[in-house]
């Protein structure tokens, strides 16, 4: 359609109308334009590429080690400046040797790296799922719930879906997605595709977005050294309607309003985003392993750290909660920006002592991880339109695209907690073998686990019948093994909102074994406005 106006007055009115339309039509919730004319051809020397990959892995280990002593010791409160956090040349070697479980976020990463090394970059989700489900290391939260699901025959993405996994919004994939960004330098959308396959093994919705976002920041760290650009541009990979996107957007905005005081942004984030409705360990508790609030702590460290490695990991640590994983992510992202050689010697002290040491439960060391991710990155560069030359690579940097929208626990809100008295309730052969409770609502989670005692040495799978409103809902296997345990006793969401009765019965009780139940979380409909 062609519009031609010859009257000067009409011309003026038409122009004013267009200006009004553009002004009123501006979406204040949309991400600001980055000003980058995508796609961008980026040329990087192979030595710089490897240096950045090494910086990413090393930064994770340093940040994780630094925050290790404070992990979940400061919940719902920041770590004050007068509280010392020690650092010296012996720290990393001590943790490697004496408490290697600290590095769960790294050896979980390496499980997926090893699958890619053996099966190729197109390895399906099932390969990754069975590798981590059958690994010897202990797991918690979304990872453990997914392991149980997979070992019982439930494949991804069902294993991470919120109705099957009460921890779907937890931090798990967020702390394990580093590998996806490190093997996709500048290629956020390619990173997101790998995150889709791997992240839905154990997470869904905001829990999955945490990994997508962290991986996107790693990917962009190869392209830009502007921290503000990295945290904002990576957010394009997350759907705007998600709470995860809104939380991180708020943090960026609060930093802009008060760029000299990270505590002010921390307080704003606590006021608006610290309510956890999913994780059974965090509901009605100061403990919070929700992905978005812990991602906020990563971003607070990055933005207020202003490119200073020590300041970045220290601030992310002092935000509290998961205060080893958050500085690990922040340190890894910044380590990728500045490269291994750019990490100050003070923070690398002792690193040389552990780089050849295999992480617990693996046959992979940091030096191995450097080389494996470097090989995977070269392959992804070639696959995505780039070129590998003798001394350098050409990378095609594309604009980040949002992944699909998901939301866990929609329509659910914690309304009540049922306690089973001091010490909880134990179903066992020498005592009661069934328990019932009534509630009004639309969902429940029974917290607890199977136990063995009285000298019982052999691990067994106990069986529990779960009845809802008189009908058998499931017969649940409850392993006493720490590695294969069921993280919660039983749960059900999306019931009709009303009165319900739940009864659990221990089948074939055996002396020395039982099921210990702590409490029940009841879900109802969210209050209006939430």
LOSE-87998 format. One record per residue (C-alpha): residue in three letters; residue number from 1; x, y, z. Coordinates in steps of 0.25 Angstrom, whole numbers. Layout:
rest; nr; x; y; z
ALA; NUM; X; Y; Z
...
REM end
This chain:
rest; nr; x; y; z
UNK; 1; 0; 0; 0
UNK; 2; 5; 14; -4
UNK; 3; 1; 26; 4
UNK; 4; 3; 40; -2
UNK; 5; -1; 52; 5
UNK; 6; 0; 66; -2
UNK; 7; -6; 75; 9
UNK; 8; 5; 80; 18
UNK; 9; -5; 80; 30
UNK; 10; -8; 66; 27
UNK; 11; 6; 62; 26
UNK; 12; 9; 68; 39
UNK; 13; -2; 61; 46
UNK; 14; 2; 48; 39
UNK; 15; 16; 49; 44
UNK; 16; 12; 53; 58
UNK; 17; 2; 41; 58
UNK; 18; 14; 31; 54
UNK; 19; 22; 37; 66
UNK; 20; 11; 35; 76
UNK; 21; 9; 21; 71
UNK; 22; 24; 17; 72
UNK; 23; 24; 23; 86
UNK; 24; 12; 17; 91
UNK; 25; 15; 3; 84
UNK; 26; 29; 2; 91
UNK; 27; 30; -10; 100
UNK; 28; 37; -6; 113
UNK; 29; 38; -21; 116
UNK; 30; 46; -24; 103
UNK; 31; 61; -26; 104
UNK; 32; 68; -13; 100
UNK; 33; 75; -14; 86
UNK; 34; 89; -18; 87
UNK; 35; 94; -10; 75
UNK; 36; 101; -22; 70
UNK; 37; 99; -25; 55
UNK; 38; 97; -40; 55
UNK; 39; 103; -49; 50
UNK; 40; 117; -45; 54
UNK; 41; 129; -52; 48
UNK; 42; 139; -53; 60
UNK; 43; 154; -57; 58
UNK; 44; 161; -63; 70
UNK; 45; 175; -69; 70
UNK; 46; 175; -84; 75
UNK; 47; 183; -80; 86
UNK; 48; 174; -70; 91
UNK; 49; 162; -79; 90
UNK; 50; 169; -90; 98
UNK; 51; 173; -79; 108
UNK; 52; 158; -75; 110
UNK; 53; 154; -89; 111
UNK; 54; 164; -92; 122
UNK; 55; 160; -79; 129
UNK; 56; 146; -84; 129
UNK; 57; 149; -97; 136
UNK; 58; 160; -91; 145
UNK; 59; 150; -80; 149
UNK; 60; 140; -90; 153
UNK; 61; 149; -98; 162
UNK; 62; 155; -85; 169
UNK; 63; 141; -80; 172
UNK; 64; 135; -93; 177
UNK; 65; 147; -95; 186
UNK; 66; 146; -80; 191
UNK; 67; 132; -81; 195
UNK; 68; 132; -96; 200
UNK; 69; 133; -93; 215
UNK; 70; 121; -84; 215
UNK; 71; 112; -93; 206
UNK; 72; 97; -92; 212
UNK; 73; 102; -86; 225
UNK; 74; 97; -72; 222
UNK; 75; 82; -74; 217
UNK; 76; 74; -62; 215
UNK; 77; 85; -53; 220
UNK; 78; 98; -48; 213
UNK; 79; 112; -51; 219
UNK; 80; 117; -38; 225
UNK; 81; 130; -32; 221
UNK; 82; 136; -34; 235
UNK; 83; 134; -49; 233
UNK; 84; 147; -55; 228
UNK; 85; 147; -64; 216
UNK; 86; 161; -70; 216
UNK; 87; 169; -73; 203
UNK; 88; 183; -78; 201
UNK; 89; 192; -88; 193
UNK; 90; 187; -100; 201
UNK; 91; 172; -98; 199
UNK; 92; 169; -105; 186
UNK; 93; 178; -117; 189
UNK; 94; 172; -119; 203
UNK; 95; 157; -119; 197
UNK; 96; 162; -128; 186
UNK; 97; 168; -138; 196
UNK; 98; 158; -137; 208
UNK; 99; 145; -132; 203
UNK; 100; 144; -135; 188
UNK; 101; 129; -135; 188
UNK; 102; 130; -120; 188
UNK; 103; 133; -121; 173
UNK; 104; 119; -127; 170
UNK; 105; 116; -116; 160
UNK; 106; 129; -119; 153
UNK; 107; 129; -134; 152
UNK; 108; 115; -134; 148
UNK; 109; 119; -125; 137
UNK; 110; 130; -134; 133
UNK; 111; 120; -146; 132
UNK; 112; 114; -139; 121
UNK; 113; 127; -135; 115
UNK; 114; 131; -150; 115
UNK; 115; 119; -154; 108
UNK; 116; 121; -144; 97
UNK; 117; 136; -149; 96
UNK; 118; 131; -164; 95
UNK; 119; 118; -162; 87
UNK; 120; 120; -149; 80
UNK; 121; 113; -135; 81
UNK; 122; 100; -141; 76
UNK; 123; 99; -151; 87
UNK; 124; 84; -152; 91
UNK; 125; 79; -148; 105
UNK; 126; 77; -163; 108
UNK; 127; 93; -165; 108
UNK; 128; 95; -153; 117
UNK; 129; 84; -158; 126
UNK; 130; 89; -172; 128
UNK; 131; 103; -168; 130
UNK; 132; 100; -158; 142
UNK; 133; 89; -168; 147
UNK; 134; 99; -179; 148
UNK; 135; 111; -171; 153
UNK; 136; 116; -174; 167
UNK; 137; 115; -160; 173
UNK; 138; 104; -155; 182
UNK; 139; 94; -146; 177
UNK; 140; 83; -137; 183
UNK; 141; 71; -129; 179
UNK; 142; 67; -129; 165
UNK; 143; 79; -138; 161
UNK; 144; 75; -149; 171
UNK; 145; 60; -148; 168
UNK; 146; 64; -150; 153
UNK; 147; 74; -161; 156
UNK; 148; 63; -169; 163
UNK; 149; 53; -166; 152
UNK; 150; 63; -171; 141
UNK; 151; 67; -184; 149
UNK; 152; 52; -187; 150
UNK; 153; 51; -186; 135
UNK; 154; 46; -171; 133
UNK; 155; 54; -165; 122
UNK; 156; 56; -150; 120
UNK; 157; 50; -140; 118
UNK; 158; 39; -147; 127
UNK; 159; 50; -149; 138
UNK; 160; 52; -134; 140
UNK; 161; 37; -130; 138
UNK; 162; 31; -123; 151
UNK; 163; 20; -133; 153
UNK; 164; 30; -144; 154
UNK; 165; 41; -136; 160
UNK; 166; 38; -127; 172
UNK; 167; 52; -120; 170
UNK; 168; 49; -116; 156
UNK; 169; 52; -101; 159
UNK; 170; 65; -104; 167
UNK; 171; 79; -100; 163
UNK; 172; 84; -113; 158
UNK; 173; 85; -111; 143
UNK; 174; 90; -97; 146
UNK; 175; 102; -101; 153
UNK; 176; 105; -112; 142
UNK; 177; 103; -105; 129
UNK; 178; 117; -98; 128
UNK; 179; 121; -109; 118
UNK; 180; 111; -105; 108
UNK; 181; 115; -91; 108
UNK; 182; 130; -94; 107
UNK; 183; 128; -103; 95
UNK; 184; 120; -93; 88
UNK; 185; 129; -80; 87
UNK; 186; 120; -69; 83
UNK; 187; 109; -78; 78
UNK; 188; 98; -77; 89
UNK; 189; 87; -83; 81
UNK; 190; 96; -96; 79
UNK; 191; 98; -96; 94
UNK; 192; 83; -95; 96
UNK; 193; 81; -107; 88
UNK; 194; 90; -115; 96
UNK; 195; 84; -110; 109
UNK; 196; 71; -114; 104
UNK; 197; 75; -129; 103
UNK; 198; 83; -129; 116
UNK; 199; 76; -119; 125
UNK; 200; 63; -126; 123
UNK; 201; 68; -139; 130
UNK; 202; 67; -132; 143
UNK; 203; 60; -119; 142
UNK; 204; 49; -111; 136
UNK; 205; 44; -97; 135
UNK; 206; 52; -87; 143
UNK; 207; 62; -98; 147
UNK; 208; 65; -101; 132
UNK; 209; 66; -87; 129
UNK; 210; 77; -85; 140
UNK; 211; 86; -94; 132
UNK; 212; 82; -88; 118
UNK; 213; 85; -74; 124
UNK; 214; 99; -78; 130
UNK; 215; 103; -85; 117
UNK; 216; 99; -73; 109
UNK; 217; 108; -64; 118
UNK; 218; 119; -74; 116
UNK; 219; 117; -74; 101
UNK; 220; 117; -59; 100
UNK; 221; 129; -58; 109
UNK; 222; 137; -62; 97
UNK; 223; 132; -50; 88
UNK; 224; 131; -39; 98
UNK; 225; 139; -34; 110
UNK; 226; 127; -24; 114
UNK; 227; 120; -31; 126
UNK; 228; 108; -22; 125
UNK; 229; 106; -27; 111
UNK; 230; 109; -41; 114
UNK; 231; 98; -42; 125
UNK; 232; 88; -34; 117
UNK; 233; 90; -41; 104
UNK; 234; 90; -55; 109
UNK; 235; 76; -52; 115
UNK; 236; 71; -52; 101
UNK; 237; 72; -67; 102
UNK; 238; 61; -67; 113
UNK; 239; 46; -65; 110
UNK; 240; 42; -51; 115
UNK; 241; 29; -57; 121
UNK; 242; 37; -66; 130
UNK; 243; 40; -62; 145
UNK; 244; 55; -65; 143
UNK; 245; 56; -54; 132
UNK; 246; 48; -44; 140
UNK; 247; 57; -47; 152
UNK; 248; 70; -45; 145
UNK; 249; 64; -33; 137
UNK; 250; 61; -27; 151
UNK; 251; 75; -29; 156
UNK; 252; 81; -22; 144
UNK; 253; 72; -10; 146
UNK; 254; 75; -9; 161
UNK; 255; 90; -9; 158
UNK; 256; 87; 2; 148
UNK; 257; 80; 10; 159
UNK; 258; 90; 8; 169
UNK; 259; 103; 3; 163
UNK; 260; 112; 5; 175
UNK; 261; 105; -3; 186
UNK; 262; 103; -18; 183
UNK; 263; 95; -20; 196
UNK; 264; 84; -11; 191
UNK; 265; 82; -20; 179
UNK; 266; 83; -32; 188
UNK; 267; 72; -26; 198
UNK; 268; 63; -23; 186
UNK; 269; 65; -37; 180
UNK; 270; 62; -43; 194
UNK; 271; 49; -35; 195
UNK; 272; 44; -39; 182
UNK; 273; 50; -52; 178
UNK; 274; 54; -60; 190
UNK; 275; 40; -68; 191
UNK; 276; 42; -83; 188
UNK; 277; 30; -90; 185
UNK; 278; 35; -103; 179
UNK; 279; 47; -109; 186
UNK; 280; 42; -117; 198
UNK; 281; 54; -113; 206
UNK; 282; 52; -99; 203
UNK; 283; 37; -97; 205
UNK; 284; 34; -91; 219
UNK; 285; 50; -90; 221
UNK; 286; 61; -80; 220
UNK; 287; 68; -90; 211
UNK; 288; 67; -86; 196
UNK; 289; 73; -94; 185
UNK; 290; 63; -88; 175
UNK; 291; 71; -85; 161
UNK; 292; 66; -71; 159
UNK; 293; 70; -65; 173
UNK; 294; 84; -72; 172
UNK; 295; 85; -67; 158
UNK; 296; 83; -53; 163
UNK; 297; 95; -55; 172
UNK; 298; 103; -59; 160
UNK; 299; 99; -47; 153
UNK; 300; 101; -38; 165
UNK; 301; 115; -43; 166
UNK; 302; 118; -41; 151
UNK; 303; 112; -27; 151
UNK; 304; 118; -21; 163
UNK; 305; 131; -29; 162
UNK; 306; 134; -19; 150
UNK; 307; 143; -29; 143
UNK; 308; 152; -31; 156
UNK; 309; 153; -46; 158
UNK; 310; 154; -46; 173
UNK; 311; 143; -36; 175
UNK; 312; 134; -44; 166
UNK; 313; 135; -57; 174
UNK; 314; 135; -50; 187
UNK; 315; 122; -43; 185
UNK; 316; 115; -55; 179
UNK; 317; 120; -63; 191
UNK; 318; 115; -52; 201
UNK; 319; 101; -53; 195
UNK; 320; 99; -66; 203
UNK; 321; 91; -78; 200
UNK; 322; 98; -87; 190
UNK; 323; 111; -79; 192
UNK; 324; 121; -89; 186
UNK; 325; 113; -92; 173
UNK; 326; 109; -77; 170
UNK; 327; 124; -72; 171
UNK; 328; 128; -84; 163
UNK; 329; 119; -79; 152
UNK; 330; 123; -65; 153
UNK; 331; 137; -68; 154
UNK; 332; 136; -78; 142
UNK; 333; 129; -67; 133
UNK; 334; 139; -56; 137
UNK; 335; 150; -66; 135
UNK; 336; 146; -68; 121
UNK; 337; 145; -53; 118
UNK; 338; 159; -51; 123
UNK; 339; 165; -64; 120
UNK; 340; 174; -73; 129
UNK; 341; 186; -64; 128
UNK; 342; 177; -52; 132
UNK; 343; 173; -59; 145
UNK; 344; 182; -52; 156
UNK; 345; 193; -61; 161
UNK; 346; 188; -59; 175
UNK; 347; 175; -66; 172
UNK; 348; 183; -77; 164
UNK; 349; 192; -80; 175
UNK; 350; 191; -95; 178
UNK; 351; 184; -98; 164
UNK; 352; 196; -105; 159
UNK; 353; 196; -115; 170
UNK; 354; 182; -120; 166
UNK; 355; 182; -118; 150
UNK; 356; 187; -133; 148
UNK; 357; 178; -139; 159
UNK; 358; 166; -146; 155
UNK; 359; 153; -141; 161
UNK; 360; 147; -151; 170
UNK; 361; 138; -161; 163
UNK; 362; 144; -158; 150
UNK; 363; 157; -161; 142
UNK; 364; 157; -146; 137
UNK; 365; 166; -135; 142
UNK; 366; 166; -121; 140
UNK; 367; 176; -122; 129
UNK; 368; 168; -133; 122
UNK; 369; 156; -124; 123
UNK; 370; 163; -112; 116
UNK; 371; 167; -121; 104
UNK; 372; 154; -128; 103
UNK; 373; 146; -115; 103
UNK; 374; 155; -109; 93
UNK; 375; 153; -121; 83
UNK; 376; 138; -120; 85
UNK; 377; 139; -105; 83
UNK; 378; 146; -106; 70
UNK; 379; 136; -116; 65
UNK; 380; 124; -107; 68
UNK; 381; 131; -96; 61
UNK; 382; 132; -104; 49
UNK; 383; 118; -109; 50
UNK; 384; 112; -95; 51
UNK; 385; 118; -88; 39
UNK; 386; 132; -85; 45
UNK; 387; 145; -89; 40
UNK; 388; 157; -95; 46
UNK; 389; 171; -90; 40
UNK; 390; 185; -93; 44
UNK; 391; 186; -83; 55
UNK; 392; 172; -77; 57
UNK; 393; 158; -80; 56
UNK; 394; 146; -72; 50
UNK; 395; 134; -72; 58
UNK; 396; 120; -68; 53
UNK; 397; 113; -61; 65
UNK; 398; 98; -61; 64
UNK; 399; 88; -53; 72
UNK; 400; 83; -61; 84
UNK; 401; 68; -66; 82
UNK; 402; 59; -69; 93
UNK; 403; 57; -84; 96
UNK; 404; 42; -89; 98
UNK; 405; 34; -84; 110
UNK; 406; 32; -94; 122
UNK; 407; 26; -92; 136
UNK; 408; 27; -101; 147
UNK; 409; 17; -102; 159
UNK; 410; 7; -93; 151
UNK; 411; -6; -91; 160
UNK; 412; 1; -97; 172
UNK; 413; 4; -89; 185
UNK; 414; 9; -95; 199
UNK; 415; -2; -92; 209
UNK; 416; 0; -102; 220
UNK; 417; 10; -111; 227
UNK; 418; 6; -124; 234
UNK; 419; 16; -128; 245
UNK; 420; 17; -142; 250
UNK; 421; 22; -138; 264
UNK; 422; 36; -137; 270
UNK; 423; 45; -146; 262
UNK; 424; 35; -149; 251
UNK; 425; 28; -162; 248
UNK; 426; 34; -176; 246
UNK; 427; 28; -187; 239
UNK; 428; 34; -200; 243
UNK; 429; 32; -215; 246
UNK; 430; 32; -213; 261
UNK; 431; 23; -201; 261
UNK; 432; 12; -195; 252
UNK; 433; 12; -198; 238
UNK; 434; 3; -188; 232
UNK; 435; -1; -174; 234
UNK; 436; -12; -165; 229
UNK; 437; -15; -150; 228
UNK; 438; -26; -141; 223
UNK; 439; -24; -128; 216
UNK; 440; -31; -117; 208
UNK; 441; -23; -113; 195
UNK; 442; -19; -118; 182
UNK; 443; -5; -124; 184
UNK; 444; 4; -130; 195
UNK; 445; 19; -134; 197
UNK; 446; 23; -144; 208
UNK; 447; 37; -141; 212
UNK; 448; 45; -153; 217
UNK; 449; 53; -165; 213
UNK; 450; 55; -180; 216
UNK; 451; 65; -184; 227
UNK; 452; 72; -196; 232
UNK; 453; 76; -198; 247
UNK; 454; 78; -208; 258
UNK; 455; 91; -214; 251
UNK; 456; 84; -216; 237
UNK; 457; 96; -215; 227
UNK; 458; 89; -219; 214
UNK; 459; 83; -208; 206
UNK; 460; 69; -212; 201
UNK; 461; 57; -206; 193
UNK; 462; 45; -204; 203
UNK; 463; 31; -203; 197
UNK; 464; 21; -193; 200
UNK; 465; 7; -193; 196
UNK; 466; 1; -179; 194
UNK; 467; -14; -177; 194
UNK; 468; -21; -164; 190
UNK; 469; -36; -163; 194
UNK; 470; -37; -178; 196
UNK; 471; -31; -182; 182
UNK; 472; -17; -187; 181
UNK; 473; -8; -176; 174
UNK; 474; 5; -183; 174
UNK; 475; 14; -194; 180
UNK; 476; 27; -187; 182
UNK; 477; 41; -194; 183
UNK; 478; 48; -187; 194
UNK; 479; 63; -191; 194
UNK; 480; 71; -190; 206
UNK; 481; 84; -187; 198
UNK; 482; 89; -173; 199
UNK; 483; 92; -173; 184
UNK; 484; 79; -178; 179
UNK; 485; 70; -173; 190
UNK; 486; 56; -166; 186
UNK; 487; 58; -151; 190
UNK; 488; 44; -150; 196
UNK; 489; 34; -161; 201
UNK; 490; 22; -157; 192
UNK; 491; 16; -145; 185
UNK; 492; 4; -142; 176
UNK; 493; 0; -129; 169
UNK; 494; -12; -124; 161
UNK; 495; -22; -131; 169
UNK; 496; -36; -125; 170
UNK; 497; -35; -113; 179
UNK; 498; -43; -118; 191
UNK; 499; -43; -128; 203
UNK; 500; -34; -141; 201
UNK; 501; -29; -152; 210
UNK; 502; -15; -159; 208
UNK; 503; -11; -172; 214
UNK; 504; 3; -178; 213
UNK; 505; 5; -193; 216
UNK; 506; 19; -200; 218
UNK; 507; 18; -213; 210
UNK; 508; 25; -226; 215
UNK; 509; 31; -219; 227
UNK; 510; 45; -225; 231
UNK; 511; 52; -223; 245
UNK; 512; 63; -213; 244
UNK; 513; 57; -205; 232
UNK; 514; 47; -194; 232
UNK; 515; 42; -181; 225
UNK; 516; 44; -168; 233
UNK; 517; 34; -157; 230
UNK; 518; 37; -143; 235
UNK; 519; 25; -134; 230
UNK; 520; 16; -131; 219
UNK; 521; 15; -119; 210
UNK; 522; 1; -115; 205
UNK; 523; -2; -107; 193
UNK; 524; -14; -99; 189
UNK; 525; -18; -89; 179
UNK; 526; -9; -76; 179
UNK; 527; -15; -64; 186
UNK; 528; -20; -53; 176
UNK; 529; -9; -45; 170
UNK; 530; 1; -56; 170
REM end
